[in-house]
Amino acid sequence: MQNVMTHQSSSSAKADDPVNTDGSNKNVLAPFTGCPAFAGHDEFGVLAGAMHAEHDVHAPAFAHDFGAFLAEQATIERSVLERARRAAHTTGERFDHVLTKLGLVSEGDLAVSLSKYLSVPLATPALVPAAPVLAERVGADFVRRNRLLPLAVADGRLALGVTDPFNDEPVRALAFLTNLSVVTYIFVPADFDKAFEALYVTPAETDALALHGGADASELDVQRLRDMASEAPTIRLVNQIIAQAVETRASDIHVEPNVDAVLVRYRIDGVLRTAQTLAPGLRAAVTSRIKIMAKLDIAERRMPQDGRIKIAVRGVDIDFRISTIPTAFGESVVMRILDRSRVELDFAKLGFGEAHVAALRELMNQPNGIVLVTGPTGSGKTTTLYTALKALNSSERKIFTVEDPIEYQLAGINQVQVQPAIGLTFPHALRSILRQDPDIIMIGEIRDLETARIAIQASLTGHLVFSTLHTNSAAATITRLIDMGVENYLIASTVKGVEAQRLVRRLCPHCARPHESAGYWAETFARDVVGIAAIGSADIRQPRGCSQCGETGFSGRSTIAELLLVDTDIHRLILRGASDSEIDESARARGMISMYANGAMKVWRGETTVEEVLRATRMG
């Protein structure tokens, strides 16, 4: 198996190209990548054709061999391979296409796997040229239609990135057209789209769409809105906005109309970043397209609407929660991205330390009682609860959840979606669940006294209850429940533990550099945080920014938390109505590590920054 595919026209070979005794040309595209191309072609490059003969993508043998390769690489579970093979045989579609359509393998993982399987190198973003190559001979339409991109020309060779290594015809046509031998690389589809947009897309298409009919006039005509939302440029634009958000690991997409533009912003690692600015004339088309996808009423522009979308993005099934609300310049749209493939339900990967996880597991193994996770919106509370439920999920336990909305579906767990419009509220659902003989109940959020009382009733009757509250600290949760109207003695006898948490951005491991005031902060933490020096020498760092992290200096987020265990002393303090500060002081005296201290330890180890911890804990 050769490690590149080479296509060559009969007149393109050079007599003076240095050729080794094994017949391979070791100097092909050396100025470009140093990657060798091989001889042995017919007039249009039969080497790749021979490879295709060996790998007939429509044959059952390819599905068997490539499927086995994917399983060996742990790209796909063996249990679902047969399902994909049957689907390919039934529909007549290519096995690799079926994998992405069923959401079993992402387009990115498929490209990497094909690169390894065929021994064909990947076209990395670093290989994308600064300007179109052979622009006078290879047009944008040919590039877009065949999804191939000229990367470089050197020594009579053309480096060509393709998204489909088995689509031989356009590559042969290009070899004939350019009279060059072609060295082929495999593009990840997302990388191809970015490269094509950067090299070939001009504002002309977008401007034409924005001017098509005029936004203000079309907003009064529902059929015109439908027509605009169904036009190819609109569909491509919305798909590109969604795909780019998913690729950059955004949690939300914000489409915000202003007086002279439409802002598209992504929330990445908790921070909003402007992704692109659209012409104001695109407002109606883009908003209508999203509303149609979410099955919302495009004629209703005076009232807020909520909906859901489930689509495959780059071969991965992703759920979107859609919210629209009218503003002065049109409807603002927010799309919450729920990408199950990127949610790691593992305490260690979420950023929890070993001692904290051990204490959490002790709470999780209680036969009954209430365990609360608190923090502001977007602090990872639901993910923490899902991680706990995943660890507790077994054939011996019956687990119910009541959520609004259900963010991620968990196999083996009974999840109930609250629907207030038909009377299925948290209290109503909980009353019914208690008659379903559950062992563990998760309540998405305790919002009122009625829900709190049912949770307490469930815990008193032998159930373990998990839920969330919006409070600033673990100790403040106790007084929040009292303010709701729950009696002190009920809180003291049912609440087993309260975890308060926040999310801080992780420093990019590729570009983080030593902090300019590392000495000062090391002294401050050593003085303020008990035992911090015992975890090793300080490595206090600050962000710089590089291509790996999008020039932000951060990549991903980590949890900082404090865990309040309701022991005998805390029980006594609750009964006598002690203040937040008294409960907090008592818990710290017996070993509770505060959120600030937990964050300081992460700063000490070089995982996050001082500024992130101070922002999250509101101490600066």
Secondary structure, DSSP 8 states (H G I E B T S, - for coil): --SSEEE--TT---TTS---TTS-BTTTTTTTT---B-----TT-HHHHHHHHH--TTSHHHHHHHHHHHHHTTSS-HHHHHHHHHHHHHH---HHHHHHHTTSS-HHHHHHHHHHHHT--B--GGGS-SS-TTTTTS-HHHHHHHTEEEEEEETTEEEEEES-TT--HHHHHHHHHHT-EEEEEE--HHHHHHHHHHHH--HHHHHHHHHSS-HHHHTT-HHHHHHHHHSHHHHHHHHHHHHHHHHTT-SEEEEEE-SS-EEEEEEETTEEEEEEEE-GGGHHHHHHHHHHHTT--TT--SS-EEEEEEEEETTEEEEEEEEEEEETTEEEEEEEEE-GGG----HHHHT--HHHHHHHHHHHT-SSEEEEEE-STTSSHHHHHHHHHHHH--TT--EEEEESS--S--TT-EEEE-BGGGTB-HHHHHHHHGGG--SEEEES---SHHHHHHHHHHHHTT-EEEEEE--SSHHHHHHHHHHHT--HHHHHHHEEEEEEEEEEEEE-TTT-EE-TTHHHHHHHHHHHSTTGGGG-S---EE----GGGTTSSEEEEEEEEEEEE--HHHHHHHHTT--HHHHHHHHHHTT---HHHHHHHHHHTTSS-HHHHHHHHT--
